[in-house]
Amino acid sequence: MLLPLVLVLALTPPTSAMAVPGAEHQESVRLADLTTTGLVATGHTDPADWAGLTSAALPVPAAVPGMQIDGYFPDTSRTNTNHGWHDSQFVIRLPERWNGGLVVTGSPGVREQYANDRAISDWVLSRGYAFAATDKGNTGAQFYRDDRAMEEWNHRFTQLTVAAKSVVAQRYGRAPKRTIATGISNGGYLVRWQLENRAHLYDGGVDWEGTLWTSAGPNPLTFLPPVLRAYPRYLAGEPGAHEEMVAAGFPAGTEFLWDYHYRYYWDLTQRIYREEFDPSFDGALEAGVPFCVSGSAACDADYSYASRRRVAGPAVSRVALTGKVKRPLLTVHGTYDVLLPISQDSDVYAGMTPDRLHRYYRVEQGTHVDGLVDAYPDRLRPLAPCHREAFLALERWLDGVEPPRSATLARPLDVSTCPLT
């Protein structure tokens, strides 16, 4: 239940009294609107950070007044240039009307701490939740320059969760009654990892197409090289290339998405994550040669995780998922995802998790980023409504009402909705 505004204001300490445990630096401000409408106007978000992640039709809620805290934890890497600060930046938002809950998230891809502002922060704040987000400790296409960068992602998510719980207690006079982890893509990976390894900090989570890393495979290093080899041959009309694309996990019917993903996602993703886990593959090169020709020296299109597992496997194993979640988890993933193909990702992860703690919703015609829905409104549907329905189902689950069984969700007439049954 939302606390009465008068009571909240009476309990609120001055912004100068709010301390984020472990932070090296923080800046607090009271704002008339914590949604992206207000944050853009006052300069307290970065629209470039969340560009392309949501469809234009995603509603923006009414103004949510409250407090925002920006800051950073001690770190030595400097890939995140927001505010002129170094890495391990965070944002915490505290609405005046609080429902007693806290939502913690990490950025998708290699984006920064404001990446979830449109997709997640706006909506959970409108429901009365406090919100906290981390940049994961390193950002950008050269994130791998940070030592054991992906291991740091998990540490920074845990660090922020502990700190945000303390901040919430300072702000409202009591600890959150409910803490929910959620995130998109790499942020969804973080949800999975936290519920497997730091479950005592959370009541549950909602995973929006989380990245699956397993030391034996599948993982992005197993399915991206085959598609990088096959796609140029598919363009050239070579027999068998289309079948190879489908076999790699990219289903027939998604061909209209392949060129965009080849140019902007597949090649870059393969090279930078291979550099994180197997930097010696290309010798003195850093993250290989963009769009290298299969057959050329140290070409990422020819990378074989199976043959390099002795080298890359130990690094992957340090961040690998097991499926052994210890808190309720709901997963949504689009069947038209051609960055993290569903057959190589969430279909597999669902088979790794205990049924009693996991629900899995396969969203027909959902793709990896909702921004593409605007370009193909008749062939794609947004995942944001499905994430929100899953979040509501988690709330009910935590109140004792079992969510709908795992299912594949057909496209509804109104794609702004997403019934889970």
C-alpha positions as CSV (number, residue, x, y, z in Angstrom):
1,M,0.0,0.0,0.0
2,L,1.3,3.5,-0.8
3,L,2.1,5.5,2.2
4,P,0.1,8.7,2.6
5,L,2.0,11.7,1.2
6,V,1.8,13.7,4.4
7,L,3.3,10.8,6.4
8,V,6.1,10.3,3.9
9,L,7.1,13.9,3.9
10,A,7.1,14.0,7.7
11,L,9.4,11.0,7.8
12,T,11.7,12.2,5.0
13,P,15.2,13.2,6.1
14,P,17.0,16.1,4.4
15,T,18.8,15.1,1.2
16,S,22.1,15.9,2.9
17,A,21.5,13.2,5.5
18,M,21.0,10.4,3.0
19,A,24.1,8.2,2.8
20,V,24.7,5.5,0.2
21,P,26.9,2.9,2.0
22,G,30.2,2.3,0.2
23,A,29.7,5.2,-2.2
24,E,32.8,7.3,-3.0
25,H,30.6,10.1,-4.2
26,Q,26.9,10.9,-4.3
27,E,24.6,13.8,-5.3
28,S,21.0,14.0,-4.2
29,V,18.2,16.2,-5.5
30,R,14.5,16.5,-5.0
31,L,12.6,16.5,-8.3
32,A,9.0,17.2,-9.2
33,D,9.0,14.3,-11.7
34,L,11.2,11.2,-11.6
35,T,9.8,9.8,-14.9
36,T,11.7,10.3,-18.1
37,T,9.4,13.3,-19.0
38,G,10.7,15.2,-16.0
39,L,14.2,13.8,-16.0
40,V,14.9,14.8,-19.6
41,A,13.7,18.3,-18.8
42,T,16.0,18.6,-15.8
43,G,19.0,16.7,-17.2
44,H,18.8,13.9,-14.7
45,T,18.9,11.1,-17.3
46,D,20.6,10.4,-20.6
47,P,18.1,9.6,-23.5
48,A,21.0,8.2,-25.6
49,D,21.4,5.5,-22.9
50,W,17.9,4.1,-23.5
51,A,17.5,4.9,-27.2
52,G,16.1,2.1,-29.3
53,L,15.1,-0.1,-26.3
54,T,11.4,0.7,-26.3
55,S,8.7,1.3,-28.9
56,A,7.4,4.8,-29.4
57,A,3.9,3.7,-28.2
58,L,5.1,2.7,-24.7
59,P,3.1,4.9,-22.3
60,V,4.8,7.4,-20.0
61,P,3.1,7.7,-16.7
62,A,2.0,10.9,-14.9
63,A,4.6,12.8,-12.9
64,V,6.1,11.0,-9.9
65,P,7.7,13.4,-7.4
66,G,10.6,12.3,-5.2
67,M,14.3,12.1,-4.7
68,Q,17.1,11.0,-7.0
69,I,20.6,10.0,-5.9
70,D,23.4,9.8,-8.5
71,G,26.9,8.6,-7.5
72,Y,29.6,6.0,-7.9
73,F,31.4,3.3,-5.9
74,P,35.2,3.2,-5.8
75,D,36.6,1.9,-9.1
76,T,39.6,2.5,-11.3
77,S,38.2,2.0,-14.8
78,R,36.7,4.9,-16.8
79,T,34.5,3.6,-19.6
80,N,31.4,5.4,-18.3
81,T,31.8,9.1,-19.0
82,N,28.5,10.3,-17.5
83,H,29.0,13.3,-15.3
84,G,32.8,13.2,-15.9
85,W,33.0,10.4,-13.3
86,H,34.6,6.9,-13.4
87,D,32.8,3.6,-13.6
88,S,30.5,1.9,-11.1
89,Q,28.0,4.6,-11.3
90,F,24.5,4.2,-10.0
91,V,21.1,5.9,-9.8
92,I,18.6,5.5,-7.0
93,R,15.1,7.0,-7.1
94,L,12.8,7.3,-4.1
95,P,9.2,8.3,-4.8
96,E,7.3,10.4,-2.3
97,R,4.5,7.9,-2.4
98,W,6.2,4.6,-1.6
99,N,4.5,1.2,-1.8
100,G,7.1,-0.5,0.5
101,G,9.1,-2.2,-2.4
102,L,12.4,-1.8,-4.1
103,V,13.3,-2.7,-7.7
104,V,17.0,-3.2,-8.6
105,T,18.2,-3.5,-12.1
106,G,21.4,-3.5,-14.2
107,S,21.9,-2.1,-17.7
108,P,21.3,-4.2,-20.9
109,G,24.1,-4.7,-23.4
110,V,27.1,-2.5,-22.4
111,R,24.9,0.6,-21.7
112,E,25.0,2.8,-18.7
113,Q,22.9,3.3,-15.6
114,Y,20.1,5.2,-17.2
115,A,19.4,2.5,-19.9
116,N,16.3,1.1,-18.1
117,D,14.7,4.5,-17.4
118,R,12.0,4.2,-20.1
119,A,11.5,0.5,-20.1
120,I,11.4,-0.2,-16.3
121,S,12.0,2.9,-14.1
122,D,9.0,4.9,-15.3
123,W,6.6,2.1,-14.7
124,V,7.8,0.8,-11.4
125,L,8.1,4.3,-10.0
126,S,4.4,4.9,-11.0
127,R,3.5,1.9,-9.0
128,G,5.3,3.3,-5.9
129,Y,8.5,1.3,-6.0
130,A,11.9,2.7,-5.1
131,F,14.3,2.0,-8.0
132,A,18.0,1.5,-8.2
133,A,20.2,0.8,-11.3
134,T,23.9,0.2,-11.9
135,D,26.2,0.5,-14.9
136,K,27.6,-2.9,-13.9
137,G,31.1,-1.4,-13.3
138,N,32.2,-1.1,-16.9
139,T,30.4,0.0,-20.1
140,G,30.8,0.4,-23.9
141,A,32.3,-1.7,-26.7
142,Q,35.7,-1.9,-24.9
143,F,34.2,-3.0,-21.5
144,Y,36.6,-6.1,-21.7
145,R,39.6,-3.8,-20.9
146,D,38.4,-3.9,-17.3
147,D,39.9,-6.9,-15.5
148,R,37.3,-9.8,-15.3
149,A,34.7,-7.4,-16.4
150,M,31.7,-9.7,-16.4
151,E,32.5,-10.9,-12.9
152,E,32.4,-7.3,-11.8
153,W,28.9,-7.0,-13.2
154,N,27.6,-9.5,-10.6
155,H,29.5,-7.8,-7.8
156,R,28.2,-4.4,-8.7
157,F,24.6,-5.6,-8.8
158,T,25.0,-7.1,-5.3
159,Q,26.7,-4.0,-4.0
160,L,24.0,-1.7,-5.2
161,T,21.2,-4.0,-3.8
162,V,22.7,-3.9,-0.3
163,A,23.3,-0.1,-0.5
164,A,19.8,0.6,-1.9
165,K,18.2,-1.3,0.8
166,S,20.0,0.9,3.4
167,V,19.0,4.0,1.5
168,V,15.4,3.0,1.4
169,A,15.4,2.4,5.2
170,Q,17.0,5.8,5.7
171,R,14.4,7.5,3.5
172,Y,11.2,5.8,4.7
173,G,12.1,4.7,8.2
174,R,11.9,1.0,7.5
175,A,13.5,-1.7,5.2
176,P,11.7,-2.6,2.0
177,K,9.2,-5.3,2.5
178,R,9.8,-6.6,-1.0
179,T,12.9,-6.5,-3.2
180,I,12.6,-7.5,-6.8
181,A,15.5,-7.9,-9.3
182,T,14.7,-7.3,-13.0
183,G,16.5,-6.5,-16.2
184,I,16.8,-6.8,-20.0
185,S,19.3,-8.9,-21.9
186,N,22.6,-8.7,-19.9
187,G,20.4,-7.2,-17.2
188,G,18.3,-10.3,-17.3
189,Y,21.4,-12.4,-17.0
190,L,22.2,-10.5,-13.8
191,V,18.7,-11.3,-12.4
192,R,19.3,-15.0,-13.1
193,W,22.8,-15.0,-11.5
194,Q,21.6,-13.1,-8.4
195,L,18.7,-15.4,-7.8
196,E,21.1,-18.4,-8.1
197,N,23.9,-16.9,-6.0
198,R,22.7,-14.0,-3.8
199,A,19.0,-15.1,-3.4
200,H,18.8,-14.0,0.2
201,L,18.8,-10.4,-1.0
202,Y,15.7,-10.7,-3.1
203,D,12.1,-11.9,-2.9
204,G,11.9,-12.7,-6.6
205,G,12.8,-11.6,-10.1
206,V,11.6,-10.9,-13.7
207,D,14.1,-11.8,-16.4
208,W,13.5,-10.1,-19.8
209,E,15.4,-12.3,-22.3
210,G,18.5,-12.7,-20.1
211,T,21.7,-13.8,-21.7
212,L,22.6,-17.5,-21.1
213,W,26.2,-18.3,-20.3
214,T,27.1,-21.9,-19.7
215,S,30.6,-23.2,-19.6
216,A,29.7,-26.2,-21.8
217,G,27.5,-24.2,-24.1
218,P,25.2,-22.9,-25.4
219,N,26.4,-19.3,-25.0
220,P,26.9,-16.5,-27.5
221,L,30.3,-17.8,-28.4
222,T,28.7,-21.0,-29.7
223,F,25.9,-19.6,-31.9
224,L,27.3,-16.3,-33.2
225,P,30.3,-17.7,-35.2
226,P,28.1,-20.1,-37.3
227,V,25.8,-17.2,-38.2
228,L,28.7,-14.9,-39.1
229,R,30.0,-17.6,-41.5
230,A,26.6,-18.3,-43.0
231,Y,25.1,-14.9,-43.4
232,P,27.4,-13.5,-46.2
233,R,26.8,-16.8,-48.1
234,Y,23.1,-16.4,-47.6
235,L,23.3,-12.9,-49.1
236,A,25.2,-14.4,-52.0
237,G,22.4,-16.9,-52.6
238,E,24.6,-19.9,-51.9
239,P,22.8,-23.2,-51.4
240,G,22.5,-24.4,-47.8
241,A,23.3,-21.1,-46.2
242,H,19.7,-20.4,-45.2
243,E,19.5,-23.8,-43.6
244,E,22.7,-23.1,-41.6
245,M,21.2,-19.9,-40.3
246,V,18.2,-21.7,-39.1
247,A,20.2,-24.5,-37.6
248,A,22.2,-21.9,-35.6
249,G,19.0,-20.8,-34.0
250,F,17.7,-18.0,-36.2
251,P,14.3,-19.2,-37.3
252,A,12.7,-19.0,-40.7
253,G,10.4,-15.9,-40.7
254,T,13.0,-13.6,-39.1
255,E,15.0,-13.0,-42.3
256,F,13.8,-9.4,-42.4
257,L,15.8,-8.8,-39.2
258,W,19.0,-10.5,-40.2
259,D,20.8,-7.7,-42.1
260,Y,20.3,-5.2,-39.3
261,H,21.6,-7.6,-36.7
262,Y,24.6,-8.6,-38.9
263,R,25.6,-5.0,-39.3
264,Y,25.0,-3.8,-35.7
265,Y,24.9,-6.8,-33.3
266,W,26.3,-10.2,-34.4
267,D,29.9,-9.2,-35.4
268,L,30.5,-6.7,-32.6
269,T,29.0,-8.9,-29.9
270,Q,31.1,-11.9,-31.0
271,R,34.3,-10.0,-31.0
272,I,34.0,-8.1,-27.7
273,Y,32.7,-11.1,-25.7
274,R,35.3,-13.4,-27.2
275,E,37.9,-10.8,-26.1
276,E,36.5,-10.9,-22.6
277,F,36.8,-14.7,-22.3
278,D,39.5,-15.7,-24.8
279,P,41.8,-12.7,-25.6
280,S,44.6,-14.9,-26.8
281,F,42.6,-16.2,-29.8
282,D,43.7,-13.3,-32.0
283,G,47.1,-12.8,-30.6
284,A,48.1,-9.1,-30.3
285,L,44.9,-7.9,-31.9
286,E,42.2,-6.4,-29.6
287,A,38.7,-7.8,-30.3
288,G,39.7,-9.0,-33.7
289,V,38.9,-7.6,-37.2
290,P,35.4,-6.3,-37.8
291,F,33.5,-8.3,-40.4
292,C,36.5,-10.4,-41.2
293,V,36.3,-12.9,-44.0
294,S,35.9,-16.5,-43.0
295,G,39.2,-18.3,-43.7
296,S,41.4,-15.3,-42.9
297,A,43.8,-15.4,-40.0
298,A,42.2,-15.3,-36.5
299,C,38.8,-14.5,-37.8
300,D,36.0,-14.5,-35.3
301,A,33.6,-16.0,-37.8
302,D,35.7,-19.1,-37.6
303,Y,35.9,-19.1,-33.8
304,S,35.2,-22.5,-32.3
305,Y,34.3,-22.5,-28.7
306,A,34.4,-26.2,-28.5
307,S,38.0,-26.3,-29.6
308,R,38.9,-23.3,-27.4
309,R,37.0,-24.4,-24.4
310,R,40.2,-25.3,-22.6
311,V,41.2,-21.7,-22.8
312,A,37.8,-19.8,-22.6
313,G,35.9,-22.3,-20.5
314,P,37.5,-21.4,-17.1
315,A,36.6,-17.7,-17.6
316,V,33.1,-18.5,-18.7
317,S,32.6,-20.8,-15.8
318,R,33.2,-18.0,-13.4
319,V,30.1,-16.2,-14.6
320,A,28.1,-19.3,-15.8
321,L,24.5,-19.9,-14.9
322,T,23.3,-23.2,-13.3
323,G,19.5,-22.7,-13.3
324,K,19.5,-23.3,-9.5
325,V,17.4,-20.3,-8.7
326,K,16.3,-20.1,-5.0
327,R,13.6,-17.4,-5.4
328,P,10.6,-17.1,-7.7
329,L,11.6,-16.1,-11.3
330,L,9.6,-15.3,-14.3
331,T,11.2,-15.1,-17.8
332,V,9.8,-13.5,-21.0
333,H,11.6,-14.0,-24.3
334,G,10.6,-13.3,-27.9
335,T,10.5,-16.1,-30.5
336,Y,11.9,-13.6,-33.1
337,D,14.9,-12.7,-31.0
338,V,17.8,-12.9,-33.4
339,L,20.5,-11.6,-31.1
340,L,19.9,-14.2,-28.3
341,P,17.9,-16.8,-30.2
342,I,15.3,-18.4,-28.0
343,S,16.3,-22.0,-28.8
344,Q,19.8,-21.3,-27.7
345,D,18.9,-19.3,-24.6
346,S,15.7,-19.2,-22.6
347,D,14.4,-22.5,-23.9
348,V,17.6,-24.1,-22.5
349,Y,17.5,-22.1,-19.3
350,A,13.9,-23.1,-18.6
351,G,15.1,-26.8,-18.7
352,M,17.7,-26.0,-16.1
353,T,15.5,-24.4,-13.6
354,P,13.1,-26.0,-11.0
355,D,9.5,-25.8,-12.2
356,R,8.2,-24.8,-8.7
357,L,10.2,-21.6,-8.8
358,H,10.1,-20.6,-12.5
359,R,7.6,-19.6,-15.1
360,Y,8.6,-19.1,-18.7
361,Y,6.6,-17.1,-21.3
362,R,7.7,-17.4,-24.9
363,V,6.4,-14.3,-26.7
364,E,5.4,-14.9,-30.3
365,Q,7.0,-12.3,-32.7
366,G,8.9,-10.6,-29.9
367,T,12.4,-9.5,-30.8
368,H,15.4,-8.4,-28.8
369,V,14.8,-4.6,-28.7
370,D,11.3,-3.1,-28.8
371,G,12.6,-0.1,-30.9
372,L,12.4,-2.4,-33.9
373,V,8.6,-2.7,-33.4
374,D,8.2,0.8,-34.8
375,A,9.9,-0.3,-38.1
376,Y,8.0,-3.5,-38.4
377,P,4.6,-3.0,-36.6
378,D,2.9,-5.8,-38.5
379,R,5.6,-8.4,-38.0
380,L,6.8,-7.7,-34.5
381,R,5.3,-7.0,-31.1
382,P,6.8,-5.2,-28.0
383,L,8.0,-7.2,-25.0
384,A,7.5,-4.4,-22.5
385,P,3.8,-5.2,-22.0
386,C,4.8,-8.9,-21.3
387,H,7.4,-7.8,-18.9
388,R,4.9,-5.7,-17.0
389,E,2.3,-8.6,-16.9
390,A,5.1,-10.9,-15.7
391,F,6.0,-8.4,-13.0
392,L,2.4,-8.2,-11.9
393,A,2.2,-12.0,-11.8
394,L,5.3,-12.0,-9.6
395,E,3.7,-9.6,-7.2
396,R,0.7,-11.9,-6.9
397,W,3.0,-15.0,-6.6
398,L,4.8,-13.3,-3.7
399,D,1.3,-12.8,-2.2
400,G,0.5,-16.5,-2.5
401,V,-1.2,-16.7,-5.9
402,E,0.5,-19.0,-8.3
403,P,1.1,-17.4,-11.8
404,P,-0.2,-18.9,-15.0
405,R,1.7,-22.0,-16.2
406,S,4.6,-21.5,-18.6
407,A,3.3,-21.0,-22.1
408,T,3.9,-19.6,-25.6
409,L,1.9,-16.4,-25.9
410,A,0.2,-15.8,-29.3
411,R,0.1,-12.3,-30.7
412,P,-3.0,-10.5,-29.3
413,L,-5.1,-8.2,-31.3
414,D,-3.9,-5.3,-29.2
415,V,-0.1,-5.6,-28.8
416,S,-0.1,-3.0,-26.0
417,T,-1.5,-5.9,-23.9
418,C,0.1,-9.3,-23.1
419,P,-2.2,-11.8,-21.4
420,L,-0.2,-14.6,-19.9
421,T,-2.8,-17.3,-20.5
